[in-house]
Amino acid sequence: MRSLAAQRCNNHASREAVARCPGCQRFFCRECISDHEGRVICATCLAAMTVVPAKRDSDRLGGITGLFGTMAAILLVWVVFYLFGAVLSAIPTSFHDGTIWNSTRSEKP
């Protein structure tokens, strides 16, 4: 095995290699390597490490579940306000007119 000083960059044959990528085991010059999480790594290996995995069907179901949850919450709020309105409408008209307060004042000694 040749020493690092005798190696040439995998991308630039005229440049001296300064590091060996731990992922692909190839040699690279200063411009072709990056420091990532304390490791010196080539751009190709870095791109392979940071690829976002494709969405799975369970992720899609999460969106549908969220939609149904939102609709259930809106329905619950509507039912609460409907029942609150029903309770208010069940209160006798005399209470709304203020006559209930007049009748309680007249009953005091």
MMTF fields as JSON, N, C-alpha, C and O atoms, coordinates in Angstrom:
{
  "mmtfVersion": "1.0.0",
  "mmtfProducer": "UNKNOWN",
  "numBonds": 435,
  "numAtoms": 436,
  "numGroups": 109,
  "numChains": 1,
  "numModels": 1,
  "chainsPerModel": [1],
  "groupsPerChain": [109],
  "chainIdList": ["A"],
  "bondAtomList": [4, 2, 8, 6, 12, 10, 16, 14, 20, 18, 24, 22, 28, 26, 32, 30, 36, 34, 40, 38, 44, 42, 48, 46, 52, 50, 56, 54, 60, 58, 64, 62, 68, 66, 72, 70, 76, 74, 80, 78, 84, 82, 88, 86, 92, 90, 96, 94, 100, 98, 104, 102, 108, 106, 112, 110, 116, 114, 120, 118, 124, 122, 128, 126, 132, 130, 136, 134, 140, 138, 144, 142, 148, 146, 152, 150, 156, 154, 160, 158, 164, 162, 168, 166, 172, 170, 176, 174, 180, 178, 184, 182, 188, 186, 192, 190, 196, 194, 200, 198, 204, 202, 208, 206, 212, 210, 216, 214, 220, 218, 224, 222, 228, 226, 232, 230, 236, 234, 240, 238, 244, 242, 248, 246, 252, 250, 256, 254, 260, 258, 264, 262, 268, 266, 272, 270, 276, 274, 280, 278, 284, 282, 288, 286, 292, 290, 296, 294, 300, 298, 304, 302, 308, 306, 312, 310, 316, 314, 320, 318, 324, 322, 328, 326, 332, 330, 336, 334, 340, 338, 344, 342, 348, 346, 352, 350, 356, 354, 360, 358, 364, 362, 368, 366, 372, 370, 376, 374, 380, 378, 384, 382, 388, 386, 392, 390, 396, 394, 400, 398, 404, 402, 408, 406, 412, 410, 416, 414, 420, 418, 424, 422, 428, 426, 432, 430],
  "bondOrderList": [1, 1, 1, 1, 1, 1, 1, 1, 1, 1, 1, 1, 1, 1, 1, 1, 1, 1, 1, 1, 1, 1, 1, 1, 1, 1, 1, 1, 1, 1, 1, 1, 1, 1, 1, 1, 1, 1, 1, 1, 1, 1, 1, 1, 1, 1, 1, 1, 1, 1, 1, 1, 1, 1, 1, 1, 1, 1, 1, 1, 1, 1, 1, 1, 1, 1, 1, 1, 1, 1, 1, 1, 1, 1, 1, 1, 1, 1, 1, 1, 1, 1, 1, 1, 1, 1, 1, 1, 1, 1, 1, 1, 1, 1, 1, 1, 1, 1, 1, 1, 1, 1, 1, 1, 1, 1, 1, 1],
  "groupList": [{"groupName": "MET", "atomNameList": ["N", "CA", "C", "O"], "elementList": ["N", "C", "C", "O"], "formalChargeList": [0, 0, 0, 0], "bondAtomList": [1, 0, 2, 1, 3, 2], "bondOrderList": [1, 1, 2], "singleLetterCode": "M", "chemCompType": "L-PEPTIDE LINKING"}, {"groupName": "ARG", "atomNameList": ["N", "CA", "C", "O"], "elementList": ["N", "C", "C", "O"], "formalChargeList": [0, 0, 0, 0], "bondAtomList": [1, 0, 2, 1, 3, 2], "bondOrderList": [1, 1, 2], "singleLetterCode": "R", "chemCompType": "L-PEPTIDE LINKING"}, {"groupName": "SER", "atomNameList": ["N", "CA", "C", "O"], "elementList": ["N", "C", "C", "O"], "formalChargeList": [0, 0, 0, 0], "bondAtomList": [1, 0, 2, 1, 3, 2], "bondOrderList": [1, 1, 2], "singleLetterCode": "S", "chemCompType": "L-PEPTIDE LINKING"}, {"groupName": "LEU", "atomNameList": ["N", "CA", "C", "O"], "elementList": ["N", "C", "C", "O"], "formalChargeList": [0, 0, 0, 0], "bondAtomList": [1, 0, 2, 1, 3, 2], "bondOrderList": [1, 1, 2], "singleLetterCode": "L", "chemCompType": "L-PEPTIDE LINKING"}, {"groupName": "ALA", "atomNameList": ["N", "CA", "C", "O"], "elementList": ["N", "C", "C", "O"], "formalChargeList": [0, 0, 0, 0], "bondAtomList": [1, 0, 2, 1, 3, 2], "bondOrderList": [1, 1, 2], "singleLetterCode": "A", "chemCompType": "L-PEPTIDE LINKING"}, {"groupName": "GLN", "atomNameList": ["N", "CA", "C", "O"], "elementList": ["N", "C", "C", "O"], "formalChargeList": [0, 0, 0, 0], "bondAtomList": [1, 0, 2, 1, 3, 2], "bondOrderList": [1, 1, 2], "singleLetterCode": "Q", "chemCompType": "L-PEPTIDE LINKING"}, {"groupName": "CYS", "atomNameList": ["N", "CA", "C", "O"], "elementList": ["N", "C", "C", "O"], "formalChargeList": [0, 0, 0, 0], "bondAtomList": [1, 0, 2, 1, 3, 2], "bondOrderList": [1, 1, 2], "singleLetterCode": "C", "chemCompType": "L-PEPTIDE LINKING"}, {"groupName": "ASN", "atomNameList": ["N", "CA", "C", "O"], "elementList": ["N", "C", "C", "O"], "formalChargeList": [0, 0, 0, 0], "bondAtomList": [1, 0, 2, 1, 3, 2], "bondOrderList": [1, 1, 2], "singleLetterCode": "N", "chemCompType": "L-PEPTIDE LINKING"}, {"groupName": "HIS", "atomNameList": ["N", "CA", "C", "O"], "elementList": ["N", "C", "C", "O"], "formalChargeList": [0, 0, 0, 0], "bondAtomList": [1, 0, 2, 1, 3, 2], "bondOrderList": [1, 1, 2], "singleLetterCode": "H", "chemCompType": "L-PEPTIDE LINKING"}, {"groupName": "GLU", "atomNameList": ["N", "CA", "C", "O"], "elementList": ["N", "C", "C", "O"], "formalChargeList": [0, 0, 0, 0], "bondAtomList": [1, 0, 2, 1, 3, 2], "bondOrderList": [1, 1, 2], "singleLetterCode": "E", "chemCompType": "L-PEPTIDE LINKING"}, {"groupName": "VAL", "atomNameList": ["N", "CA", "C", "O"], "elementList": ["N", "C", "C", "O"], "formalChargeList": [0, 0, 0, 0], "bondAtomList": [1, 0, 2, 1, 3, 2], "bondOrderList": [1, 1, 2], "singleLetterCode": "V", "chemCompType": "L-PEPTIDE LINKING"}, {"groupName": "PRO", "atomNameList": ["N", "CA", "C", "O"], "elementList": ["N", "C", "C", "O"], "formalChargeList": [0, 0, 0, 0], "bondAtomList": [1, 0, 2, 1, 3, 2], "bondOrderList": [1, 1, 2], "singleLetterCode": "P", "chemCompType": "L-PEPTIDE LINKING"}, {"groupName": "GLY", "atomNameList": ["N", "CA", "C", "O"], "elementList": ["N", "C", "C", "O"], "formalChargeList": [0, 0, 0, 0], "bondAtomList": [1, 0, 2, 1, 3, 2], "bondOrderList": [1, 1, 2], "singleLetterCode": "G", "chemCompType": "PEPTIDE LINKING"}, {"groupName": "PHE", "atomNameList": ["N", "CA", "C", "O"], "elementList": ["N", "C", "C", "O"], "formalChargeList": [0, 0, 0, 0], "bondAtomList": [1, 0, 2, 1, 3, 2], "bondOrderList": [1, 1, 2], "singleLetterCode": "F", "chemCompType": "L-PEPTIDE LINKING"}, {"groupName": "ILE", "atomNameList": ["N", "CA", "C", "O"], "elementList": ["N", "C", "C", "O"], "formalChargeList": [0, 0, 0, 0], "bondAtomList": [1, 0, 2, 1, 3, 2], "bondOrderList": [1, 1, 2], "singleLetterCode": "I", "chemCompType": "L-PEPTIDE LINKING"}, {"groupName": "ASP", "atomNameList": ["N", "CA", "C", "O"], "elementList": ["N", "C", "C", "O"], "formalChargeList": [0, 0, 0, 0], "bondAtomList": [1, 0, 2, 1, 3, 2], "bondOrderList": [1, 1, 2], "singleLetterCode": "D", "chemCompType": "L-PEPTIDE LINKING"}, {"groupName": "THR", "atomNameList": ["N", "CA", "C", "O"], "elementList": ["N", "C", "C", "O"], "formalChargeList": [0, 0, 0, 0], "bondAtomList": [1, 0, 2, 1, 3, 2], "bondOrderList": [1, 1, 2], "singleLetterCode": "T", "chemCompType": "L-PEPTIDE LINKING"}, {"groupName": "LYS", "atomNameList": ["N", "CA", "C", "O"], "elementList": ["N", "C", "C", "O"], "formalChargeList": [0, 0, 0, 0], "bondAtomList": [1, 0, 2, 1, 3, 2], "bondOrderList": [1, 1, 2], "singleLetterCode": "K", "chemCompType": "L-PEPTIDE LINKING"}, {"groupName": "TRP", "atomNameList": ["N", "CA", "C", "O"], "elementList": ["N", "C", "C", "O"], "formalChargeList": [0, 0, 0, 0], "bondAtomList": [1, 0, 2, 1, 3, 2], "bondOrderList": [1, 1, 2], "singleLetterCode": "W", "chemCompType": "L-PEPTIDE LINKING"}, {"groupName": "TYR", "atomNameList": ["N", "CA", "C", "O"], "elementList": ["N", "C", "C", "O"], "formalChargeList": [0, 0, 0, 0], "bondAtomList": [1, 0, 2, 1, 3, 2], "bondOrderList": [1, 1, 2], "singleLetterCode": "Y", "chemCompType": "L-PEPTIDE LINKING"}],
  "groupTypeList": [0, 1, 2, 3, 4, 4, 5, 1, 6, 7, 7, 8, 4, 2, 1, 9, 4, 10, 4, 1, 6, 11, 12, 6, 5, 1, 13, 13, 6, 1, 9, 6, 14, 2, 15, 8, 9, 12, 1, 10, 14, 6, 4, 16, 6, 3, 4, 4, 0, 16, 10, 10, 11, 4, 17, 1, 15, 2, 15, 1, 3, 12, 12, 14, 16, 12, 3, 13, 12, 16, 0, 4, 4, 14, 3, 3, 10, 18, 10, 10, 13, 19, 3, 13, 12, 4, 10, 3, 2, 4, 14, 11, 16, 2, 13, 8, 15, 12, 16, 14, 18, 7, 2, 16, 1, 2, 9, 17, 11],
  "groupIdList": [1, 2, 3, 4, 5, 6, 7, 8, 9, 10, 11, 12, 13, 14, 15, 16, 17, 18, 19, 20, 21, 22, 23, 24, 25, 26, 27, 28, 29, 30, 31, 32, 33, 34, 35, 36, 37, 38, 39, 40, 41, 42, 43, 44, 45, 46, 47, 48, 49, 50, 51, 52, 53, 54, 55, 56, 57, 58, 59, 60, 61, 62, 63, 64, 65, 66, 67, 68, 69, 70, 71, 72, 73, 74, 75, 76, 77, 78, 79, 80, 81, 82, 83, 84, 85, 86, 87, 88, 89, 90, 91, 92, 93, 94, 95, 96, 97, 98, 99, 100, 101, 102, 103, 104, 105, 106, 107, 108, 109],
  "secStructList": [7, 7, 7, 4, 4, 4, 7, 5, 7, 1, 1, 7, 6, 6, 1, 5, 7, 7, 3, 3, 7, 6, 6, 6, 7, 7, 3, 3, 7, 4, 4, 4, 3, 3, 3, 3, 6, 6, 3, 3, 3, 3, 2, 2, 2, 2, 2, 2, 2, 6, 7, 7, 7, 7, 7, 7, 2, 2, 2, 2, 2, 2, 2, 2, 2, 2, 2, 2, 2, 2, 2, 2, 2, 2, 2, 2, 2, 2, 2, 2, 2, 2, 2, 2, 2, 2, 2, 2, 2, 2, 1, 7, 2, 2, 2, 2, 2, 6, 2, 2, 2, 2, 2, 2, 2, 2, 2, 7, 7],
  "xCoordList": [0.846, 0.0, 0.891, 1.859, 0.546, 1.33, 0.932, -0.183, 1.841, 1.558, 0.623, 0.443, 0.034, -0.896, -0.221, -0.845, 1.031, 1.752, 1.913, 2.029, 1.921, 2.091, 0.755, 0.748, -0.367, -1.687, -2.104, -1.636, -2.978, -3.533, -5.042, -5.659, -5.62, -7.063, -7.826, -7.434, -8.899, -9.733, -10.409, -10.634, -10.731, -11.402, -10.431, -10.717, -9.287, -8.297, -6.948, -6.241, -6.594, -5.384, -4.105, -3.079, -4.15, -2.941, -2.723, -1.676, -3.685, -3.574, -3.194, -3.541, -2.474, -2.06, -3.232, -3.963, -3.417, -4.489, -4.08, -2.92, -5.062, -4.806, -5.606, -5.328, -6.587, -7.409, -8.002, -8.118, -8.37, -9.025, -10.431, -10.606, -11.416, -12.814, -13.06, -12.758, -13.599, -13.871, -15.031, -15.171, -15.859, -17.003, -16.626, -16.939, -15.956, -15.63, -14.167, -13.777, -13.361, -11.934, -11.103, -10.016, -11.587, -10.827, -10.135, -10.518, -9.112, -8.328, -8.832, -9.253, -8.776, -9.275, -8.39, -7.689, -8.435, -7.712, -8.566, -9.668, -8.068, -8.766, -10.119, -11.044, -10.246, -11.497, -12.589, -13.771, -12.216, -13.179, -13.682, -14.516, -13.211, -13.649, -14.388, -14.244, -15.177, -15.931, -15.809, -15.631, -15.907, -15.92, -17.378, -18.113, -17.793, -19.186, -19.206, -18.742, -19.75, -19.86, -18.53, -18.464, -17.461, -16.143, -15.414, -14.342, -15.972, -15.339, -15.067, -15.861, -13.967, -13.653, -14.254, -13.926, -15.138, -15.875, -16.022, -16.074, -16.089, -16.212, -17.658, -18.569, -17.855, -19.182, -20.17, -21.349, -19.701, -20.585, -21.112, -22.306, -20.228, -20.649, -21.525, -22.472, -21.215, -22.028, -23.435, -24.414, -23.542, -24.862, -25.64, -26.854, -24.955, -25.629, -26.117, -27.142, -25.381, -25.771, -26.965, -27.749, -27.113, -28.143, -29.372, -30.214, -29.51, -30.687, -31.887, -31.833, -32.977, -34.2, -34.921, -35.158, -35.272, -35.966, -37.341, -37.959, -37.81, -39.123, -40.212, -40.071, -41.305, -42.414, -43.049, -43.216, -43.389, -44.053, -45.554, -46.02, -46.303, -47.763, -48.258, -49.285, -47.545, -47.97, -47.898, -48.694, -46.96, -46.901, -48.104, -48.638, -48.526, -49.709, -50.953, -51.829, -51.041, -52.177, -52.196, -53.261, -51.031, -50.966, -51.667, -52.308, -51.562, -52.25, -53.754, -54.497, -54.206, -55.647, -56.169, -57.248, -55.412, -55.805, -55.887, -56.799, -54.937, -54.962, -56.176, -56.751, -56.581, -57.765, -59.011, -59.839, -59.158, -60.316, -60.305, -61.363, -59.139, -59.05, -59.498, -60.198, -59.094, -59.503, -61.008, -61.662, -61.552, -63.001, -63.764, -64.816, -63.251, -63.901, -63.865, -64.829, -62.762, -62.66, -63.654, -64.294, -63.789, -64.749, -66.17, -66.98, -66.477, -67.8, -68.07, -69.174, -67.083, -67.237, -67.511, -68.384, -66.768, -66.991, -68.391, -69.066, -68.834, -70.174, -71.223, -72.173, -71.079, -72.05, -72.083, -73.16, -70.93, -70.891, -71.623, -72.428, -71.358, -72.039, -73.538, -74.347, -73.917, -75.327, -76.049, -77.122, -75.445, -76.068, -76.126, -77.105, -75.09, -75.095, -76.231, -76.918, -76.432, -77.536, -78.881, -79.826, -78.978, -80.238, -80.568, -81.73, -79.563, -79.785, -80.229, -81.151, -79.583, -79.982, -81.398, -82.139, -81.769, -83.122, -84.176, -85.351, -83.794, -84.741, -85.041, -85.975, -84.275, -84.511, -85.801, -86.01, -86.665, -87.962, -87.782, -86.798, -88.743, -88.706, -88.72, -88.127, -89.381, -89.439, -88.049, -87.8, -87.162, -85.792, -85.086, -84.333, -85.334, -84.7, -85.242, -84.511, -86.524, -87.138, -86.727, -86.894, -86.207, -85.797, -86.87, -86.652, -88.027, -89.11, -88.798, -89.368, -87.927, -87.565, -86.868, -87.021, -86.109, -85.417, -86.402, -86.241, -87.402, -88.437, -89.212, -89.535, -89.529, -90.301, -89.49, -90.073, -88.199, -87.402, -87.221, -87.116, -87.181, -87.048, -88.329, -88.278, -89.45, -90.709, -90.961, -91.715, -90.367, -90.575, -89.718, -89.964, -88.73, -87.872, -88.643, -89.465, -88.393, -89.107, -88.659, -89.183],
  "yCoordList": [-1.179, 0.0, 1.241, 1.333, 2.171, 3.4, 4.364, 4.301, 5.246, 6.223, 7.301, 7.437, 8.062, 9.128, 10.186, 10.746, 10.46, 11.486, 11.099, 11.976, 9.832, 9.377, 9.279, 9.069, 9.426, 9.288, 10.564, 11.655, 10.416, 11.526, 11.559, 10.544, 12.747, 12.939, 12.098, 12.011, 11.495, 10.683, 11.526, 11.043, 12.783, 13.672, 14.527, 14.887, 14.85, 15.725, 15.006, 15.011, 14.403, 13.58, 14.385, 13.82, 15.682, 16.493, 16.966, 17.536, 16.741, 17.224, 16.085, 14.921, 16.486, 15.525, 15.248, 16.169, 14.013, 13.645, 14.021, 13.89, 14.491, 14.865, 14.007, 14.016, 13.275, 12.458, 11.281, 11.295, 10.272, 9.094, 9.03, 9.076, 8.924, 8.864, 7.529, 6.48, 7.548, 6.284, 5.509, 4.311, 6.172, 5.492, 4.687, 3.499, 5.321, 4.65, 4.247, 3.585, 4.633, 4.285, 4.893, 4.396, 5.949, 6.615, 7.84, 8.337, 8.324, 9.469, 10.736, 10.705, 11.879, 13.144, 14.309, 14.237, 15.397, 16.627, 17.453, 17.039, 18.604, 19.45, 19.951, 20.12, 20.186, 20.708, 19.65, 19.986, 18.407, 17.331, 16.672, 15.77, 17.084, 16.477, 17.5, 18.707, 17.004, 17.849, 17.274, 16.07, 18.148, 17.721, 17.59, 18.578, 16.39, 16.135, 15.313, 14.173, 15.908, 15.262, 14.695, 13.578, 15.481, 15.091, 14.108, 13.624, 13.803, 12.885, 13.61, 14.453, 13.295, 13.816, 12.844, 11.658, 13.337, 12.458, 13.114, 14.341, 12.326, 12.892, 13.32, 12.918, 14.13, 14.665, 13.57, 13.653, 12.546, 11.454, 10.683, 10.393, 10.356, 9.625, 10.502, 10.011, 11.792, 12.714, 12.815, 12.83, 12.884, 12.942, 11.656, 11.694, 10.53, 9.255, 9.157, 8.532, 9.775, 9.744, 10.643, 10.36, 11.713, 12.698, 12.574, 13.473, 11.486, 11.281, 11.044, 10.235, 11.762, 11.609, 10.36, 10.217, 9.459, 8.246, 8.584, 9.57, 7.771, 7.977, 7.824, 7.074, 8.557, 8.474, 7.098, 6.506, 6.62, 5.321, 5.535, 6.654, 4.474, 4.56, 4.995, 5.666, 4.626, 5.023, 6.54, 7.11, 7.205, 8.656, 9.276, 10.288, 8.675, 9.176, 9.004, 9.869, 7.897, 7.677, 8.692, 9.045, 9.158, 10.177, 11.449, 12.104, 11.817, 13.001, 12.819, 13.742, 11.621, 11.346, 11.332, 11.857, 10.738, 10.704, 12.109, 12.423, 12.954, 14.339, 15.079, 15.895, 14.811, 15.444, 15.029, 15.874, 13.724, 13.26, 13.792, 14.093, 13.91, 14.481, 15.936, 16.363, 16.694, 18.097, 18.202, 19.036, 17.367, 17.398, 16.999, 17.57, 16.027, 15.612, 16.739, 16.939, 17.478, 18.603, 19.701, 20.277, 19.996, 21.013, 20.575, 21.385, 19.291, 18.772, 18.866, 19.224, 18.551, 18.637, 20.078, 20.319, 21.027, 22.436, 22.863, 23.586, 22.427, 22.776, 22.226, 22.934, 20.961, 20.348, 21.105, 21.341, 21.487, 22.224, 23.551, 23.901, 24.297, 25.577, 25.386, 26.202, 24.327, 24.042, 23.778, 24.326, 22.93, 22.63, 23.862, 24.064, 24.684, 25.928, 26.832, 27.439, 26.928, 27.724, 27.144, 27.885, 25.808, 25.165, 25.454, 25.674, 25.455, 25.767, 27.224, 27.52, 28.125, 29.536, 29.761, 30.578, 29.045, 29.232, 28.589, 28.944, 27.652, 27.018, 27.889, 27.602, 28.926, 29.837, 30.602, 31.055, 30.759, 31.429, 32.883, 33.548, 33.334, 34.692, 35.729, 36.798, 35.43, 36.374, 36.688, 37.802, 35.733, 35.966, 36.938, 37.804, 36.791, 37.655, 39.08, 40.036, 39.23, 40.554, 41.319, 42.537, 40.643, 41.299, 41.254, 41.759, 40.663, 40.613, 39.689, 39.851, 38.745, 37.87, 38.669, 38.361, 39.687, 40.503, 41.409, 41.694, 41.851, 42.685, 41.885, 42.408, 40.632, 39.814, 39.458, 39.304, 39.325, 38.988, 40.212, 40.074, 41.415, 42.62, 42.904, 43.386, 42.616, 42.9, 41.921, 42.241, 40.744, 39.747, 40.019, 39.424, 40.889, 41.166, 41.977, 42.817, 41.741, 42.488, 43.9, 44.626],
  "zCoordList": [0.0, 0.0, 0.0, 0.755, -0.847, -0.936, 0.174, 0.692, 0.531, 1.584, 1.054, -0.156, 1.961, 1.605, 0.747, -0.155, 1.015, 0.259, -1.211, -2.067, -1.511, -2.894, -3.646, -4.859, -2.945, -3.558, -4.273, -3.946, -5.242, -5.999, -5.761, -5.438, -5.928, -5.736, -6.762, -7.926, -6.321, -7.191, -8.279, -9.389, -7.963, -8.913, -9.72, -10.862, -9.128, -9.77, -9.777, -8.769, -10.875, -10.955, -10.747, -10.369, -10.985, -10.829, -9.391, -9.084, -8.519, -7.138, -6.187, -6.383, -5.164, -4.138, -3.204, -2.841, -2.82, -1.887, -0.465, -0.076, 0.293, 1.689, 2.673, 3.872, 2.174, 3.075, 2.319, 1.094, 3.079, 2.524, 3.109, 4.326, 2.25, 2.695, 3.386, 2.818, 4.594, 5.289, 4.674, 4.922, 3.88, 3.276, 2.047, 1.96, 1.1, -0.169, -0.273, -1.234, 0.694, 0.763, -0.371, -0.663, -1.01, -2.063, -1.482, -0.422, -2.183, -1.744, -2.44, -3.596, -1.687, -2.228, -1.801, -0.792, -2.593, -2.252, -1.286, -0.927, -0.869, 0.103, -0.397, 0.398, -1.672, -2.219, -2.33, -2.395, -2.351, -2.588, -1.307, -1.382, -0.156, 1.097, 1.94, 1.747, 2.87, 3.797, 5.197, 5.378, 6.174, 7.568, 7.979, 7.998, 8.303, 8.685, 9.963, 9.992, 11.024, 12.334, 12.8, 13.313, 12.616, 13.09, 12.19, 12.551, 11.031, 10.086, 8.78, 8.362, 8.14, 6.819, 5.821, 5.835, 4.95, 4.049, 2.683, 2.594, 1.626, 0.273, 0.017, 0.74, -1.008, -1.322, -1.701, -1.355, -2.408, -2.825, -1.622, -1.536, -0.705, 0.502, 1.393, 2.008, 1.465, 2.259, 1.677, 2.423, 0.363, -0.274, -0.026, 0.178, -0.043, 0.214, 1.656, 1.928, 2.58, 3.998, 4.281, 5.188, 3.526, 3.826, 2.948, 2.957, 2.184, 1.344, 2.247, 3.173, 1.966, 2.742, 2.25, 1.051, 3.158, 2.723, 2.157, 2.559, 1.234, 0.622, 1.671, 2.637, 1.459, 2.402, 2.34, 1.273, 3.499, 3.577, 3.624, 3.84, 3.424, 3.457, 4.832, 4.932, 5.886, 7.226, 7.393, 8.139, 6.712, 6.775, 6.082, 6.537, 4.993, 4.283, 5.135, 5.136, 5.86, 6.741, 7.871, 8.377, 8.264, 9.304, 8.877, 9.699, 7.605, 7.096, 7.1, 7.432, 6.728, 6.727, 8.156, 8.433, 9.055, 10.463, 11.033, 11.798, 10.661, 11.118, 10.604, 11.324, 9.37, 8.799, 9.556, 9.895, 9.829, 10.581, 12.01, 12.563, 12.608, 13.955, 13.977, 14.895, 12.965, 12.877, 12.681, 13.307, 11.825, 11.595, 12.854, 13.143, 13.606, 14.859, 15.879, 16.619, 15.924, 16.862, 16.493, 17.373, 15.202, 14.763, 15.097, 15.546, 14.879, 15.215, 16.722, 17.133, 17.527, 18.984, 19.424, 20.258, 18.866, 19.208, 18.781, 19.515, 17.606, 17.132, 18.076, 18.409, 18.528, 19.445, 20.763, 21.31, 21.28, 22.549, 22.412, 23.275, 21.343, 21.163, 20.898, 21.341, 20.187, 19.943, 21.266, 21.519, 22.106, 23.397, 24.287, 25.005, 24.245, 25.025, 24.557, 25.378, 23.248, 22.71, 23.082, 23.352, 23.099, 23.483, 24.945, 25.283, 25.806, 27.222, 27.366, 28.127, 26.644, 26.725, 26.207, 26.754, 25.166, 24.625, 25.523, 25.424, 26.397, 27.319, 28.538, 29.287, 28.741, 29.865, 29.594, 28.469, 30.577, 30.356, 29.894, 30.222, 29.142, 28.604, 29.718, 29.575, 30.813, 31.921, 32.467, 32.929, 32.416, 32.854, 31.916, 32.361, 30.615, 29.63, 29.712, 29.451, 30.076, 30.148, 31.391, 31.451, 32.357, 33.595, 34.663, 35.764, 34.376, 35.362, 36.527, 37.607, 36.338, 37.452, 38.55, 39.732, 38.168, 39.161, 39.882, 41.068, 39.173, 39.825, 40.831, 41.898, 40.545, 41.465, 42.701, 43.774, 42.604, 43.788, 44.67, 45.888, 44.087, 44.914, 45.685, 46.816, 45.097, 45.777, 46.898, 47.817, 46.868, 47.909, 49.139, 50.188, 49.049, 50.215, 51.246, 50.878, 52.534, 53.581, 53.732, 54.577]
}
